[in-house]
Amino acid sequence: MQSHRKLLFFALLIFLLAIASRFVFLDRIPTVFSHDELGYVTNALSVFLTGAGKTGDWQPLSFKPVEAHLAELPTLFIAPFFYLPLSQIVSARLISVLMSLTLPFFIASICFSLTKSKKTAYLSLIIALFNPWIWQNGRFTFDVFFSLWFYVLGIFLFLKNKNGWQIDVCFWTQRIIL
């Protein structure tokens, strides 16, 4: 029982350290938004303020790209965070930070589903929590990180489902593609 408490305390300490490292200086690092990020952030702020994109002709439920080179989902996911009483820079980056905190748990669950080893799952969790690429991309508002998160979420859900419909999905996907 005592070793279980120590392990739980250690796990909580590691997770709190990961949270703190993600949120410290979030308003200052990275110092600027890149061109693509700025497109998502300005469109999300426009959706928050007016309900339409920055040009006024794009609607959130149109399911068309915001602009020729910008996807619609990052804008839609960023916009609600402007309701929070935080700086706009932190609000724009918050969804990515939260995704970067949940992604390691999906990765660990995938590792456990594939190997059935708790040690492998814990190790992959710790490595993913402090992976510099996940940490850094979690501070950007690029659409690539959103795609990665949804792919990993899909793999996680696919492996968690044990009732057999995975085979049906694979079969019908193959039939549709061919």
Buried (B, 14 or more C-beta within 10 A) or exposed (E): EEEEEEEEEEEEEBBEEBEEEBBEEBBEEBEEBEEBBEBBBBBBBBBBEEEBBBEEEBEBEEEEBBBEEBBBBBBBBBBBBBEEEBEBBBBBBBBBBBBBBBBBBBBBBBBBBEEEEEEBBBEBBBBBBBBEEBBEBBBBBBBEBBEBBEEBBEBBEBBEEEEEEEEEEEEEEEEEEE
